[in-house]
Amino acid sequence: MQTPAPYDITIHQGATFDLDVEYRDSNGTPVNMSGYTVSGTVWNRMGTTKLADFAFEWTVQASGAFKLKLPPTTTSGITEQGQYDVLITQPNGDKYYLLQGSAFYDPGFTGR
């Protein structure tokens, strides 16, 4: 069983959010993620309302590198603190949570 790594994020309202991720095994070796899929969501603190779905793009799939993204049109609608997680699905169908943590909200000033 794999335990998700804790990692808190800050989402700036009305700005592009992106997070570079590199999946490594317990020895620190990058994991070849060929055939894997990645999904992730942001929920309110109570886990009752979904605030956003992450888009993702591969940076170097053979090295387990990808980017989680939220466009400004999505972040502009996030108006509260929340929590998130990232789920990976292996080619054989096994699923594991890779990351989880708090999603802090920052309304900023310039974009208002």
N, C-alpha and C positions, 0 to 999 in steps of 0.2 A: 504494500500500500504506500502511496506517495502522499506526503503532506504538502499542501500548497504553501509557497513562500509568502510571508507577510510583506506587503509593500504598499504604503499609503501614497495616494496621488492627490494633486490639486488641479481642479478644472477651473480655468479662468472663463467666466461667462462671456460669450460672444467671440471667443478666440479659438483658433484651431488647437485641439489637444492632440499630441502624439507622444508615444512612449516607445522607445526602442527596447526590445526584449531579446535576450539570447538564452535559449534553453540549454543548460549544461547538466550533465549527470553528477553524481555524488563525488566524483573524482575531479570535477571541473572541466571535463572534456565536452565540447559542443556536441549536441545530439543532432544527428541527421534526421530532419523532420519531413523527408520526402514521403508523400502519401498521408501526412497528418492534416487535420483541419483544426482551426482555432476559432473559438467564439468567446464572447464576453459581454457582460451587461453591467449597468450601474443601476442600483435600486436605492430607494429612500432608506433611512436608517432602520425603519421597522420592517423592511423587506416586503412591503405591501404594494408599492407602486414602482413600476419600472421607469427609470428616468432616461435611459439611453442604451442602445446597442452599439458596441464597438465595431468599427470596420477594421480589417487588418490587411496588411500587405506583406508579402515575403520580402525580406532584404537579401538573405542568403539562406534558402531553405535547407541546403545540405549542411549548414553550420548551425541550424536552429535559430536563425536570426529573423525576427519579424518586427513589424511596427503596429501598435494599436492606435487607432485614430478616431477622433470625433470632429466633425466639421463645425464651423461657427454657427451654422443654422441649428445644429443640435445643442451646442453648449449654451446658446442664448436662452434656451428654454429650461436650463437647469438652474433652479433657484433655491436649492437646499442641499445640506450635507447628505452624504449617503454612504453606500458601501458597494464594492464591486468584486467580481471574480473573473477569472479567465480559465476556460475549459479547453483542454486539448483532447482530440480524438485520434488514437493511433490507427494505422492501416488495418489492424485486426479487429477494430471496433471498441477496444478498451478505452475508457474515458477517465481522465484525471484532471483535477483542478491544479493549475500551475501557479497561479497568483491569486491573492485575495487581500483586501484591506479597506481602509476608509477612503472615501472619495470626498475630499474637502472642496467646497465651493468658494470661489473668490469673484465677487462681482466686478472688480476693477473700477477704474475711473474714466479712462480715455474713451472706451468704447460705448459709453452711455449716450 
